Amino acid sequence: MSSQAFNDQTPPGLSKWRSAIALAAVVAAGAIFAGLYMAKVDPQPATMHMAEGSKPAASGRPVTEIKPISCTPLPDIPGKAVTTAIVNFPPDAYTPRHRHPGNVTAFVLKGTLKSQLAGEPPMTYTEGQSWFEPTGAIHLFAENASKTEPASLLAMFVADENCGPLTVFLPDEHDGHAN
């Protein structure tokens, strides 16, 4: 049955309702997964600072940290894997100009984040909102909008199977953001 035929048989508004329920289920599953991970007792969690080993945070601001949760090869896409991570933004944290080696979907779990991709206006995202970054897109900056409250997001990367570095830092030339 084509989707048009299905939509013709569906009462008005029901299709949107089903879409909303499906989206809510995906978001809830991600939040539950993130909550279970964060509740796990791990005396030394796998954490790396996004700026660690690459470049310091702008103007001495706190750095963003990424906690990889899993990396799973995709059996139907040879050479690719999905990596899930929690990205924590301490108060006033800033991540400078960078890109990712694969597609990324980010979902804000807590707080308010400001972000800008090259060629797009700066955006502000709050808890429950998400954005997508295609492979190689230049991410001019990401920062915690609050100077007093932490923020965090769930990031899902589809990239090479080797589960290597998730962030590639770039020179700061014209990052489009005034510090």
Residue pairs with C-beta under 8 A, 6 or more apart in sequence:
7 15
27 107
27 128
30 107
30 154
31 109
31 154
33 69
33 84
33 154
34 69
34 86
34 109
34 154
37 67
37 69
37 86
38 86
45 67
46 67
46 68
47 65
47 66
47 67
48 65
48 66
48 68
49 63
49 64
49 65
49 66
50 63
50 64
50 65
50 66
50 87
50 95
50 98
50 167
51 57
51 63
51 64
51 95
51 96
51 169
52 63
54 167
54 169
55 96
55 169
56 63
57 63
57 64
57 93
57 94
57 95
57 96
58 94
58 96
58 141
58 172
58 179
59 94
59 179
61 92
61 93
61 94
61 143
61 179
62 90
62 91
62 92
62 93
62 94
63 90
63 93
63 94
63 95
64 87
64 88
64 89
64 90
64 93
64 94
64 95
64 142
65 87
65 88
65 90
66 85
66 86
66 87
66 88
66 155
66 166
66 167
67 85
67 86
67 87
67 88
68 83
68 84
68 85
68 163
68 166
69 84
69 85
69 86
70 82
70 83
70 84
71 81
71 82
71 83
71 84
71 163
72 81
72 82
72 83
73 80
73 81
73 161
74 80
74 81
74 82
74 158
74 161
79 160
79 161
80 102
80 158
80 159
80 160
80 161
81 158
81 159
81 160
81 161
81 162
81 163
82 156
82 157
82 158
83 156
83 157
83 159
83 163
83 166
84 154
84 155
84 156
84 157
85 154
85 155
85 157
85 166
86 109
86 152
86 153
86 154
86 155
87 106
87 152
87 153
87 154
87 155
88 150
88 151
88 152
89 111
89 113
89 142
89 143
89 144
89 150
89 151
89 152
89 153
90 144
90 150
91 144
91 146
91 147
91 148
91 149
91 150
92 143
92 144
92 146
92 147
93 143
93 144
93 151
94 141
94 142
94 143
94 144
94 179
95 139
95 141
95 142
95 143
95 167
96 141
96 169
96 172
96 175
97 138
97 139
97 140
97 141
97 169
97 170
97 171
97 172
97 175
98 138
98 139
98 167
98 168
98 169
98 170
99 136
99 137
99 138
99 139
99 167
99 168
99 170
100 133
100 135
100 136
100 137
100 139
100 157
100 159
100 166
100 167
100 168
101 135
101 136
101 157
101 159
101 160
101 164
101 165
101 166
101 168
102 135
102 157
102 158
102 159
102 160
103 132
103 133
103 134
103 135
103 157
103 158
103 159
104 132
104 133
104 155
104 156
104 157
105 130
105 131
105 132
105 133
105 155
105 156
106 115
106 125
106 130
106 131
106 132
106 133
106 153
106 154
106 155
106 156
107 128
107 129
107 130
107 153
107 154
107 155
107 156
108 125
108 126
108 127
108 128
108 129
108 130
108 151
108 152
108 153
109 127
109 152
109 153
109 154
110 127
110 150
110 151
110 152
111 126
111 127
111 144
111 145
111 146
111 149
111 150
111 151
111 152
112 124
112 125
112 126
112 127
112 144
112 145
112 146
112 151
113 124
113 125
113 142
113 143
113 144
113 145
113 151
113 153
114 122
114 123
114 124
114 125
114 141
114 142
114 143
114 144
114 145
115 122
115 123
115 125
115 131
115 139
115 141
115 142
115 143
116 122
116 123
116 139
116 140
116 141
116 176
116 177
117 133
117 137
117 138
117 139
117 140
118 137
118 138
118 139
118 140
118 176
122 176
122 177
123 131
124 145
125 131
133 139
135 159
138 170
140 175
140 176
140 177
141 175
141 176
141 177
143 177
144 150
144 151
145 151
155 166
157 166
159 166
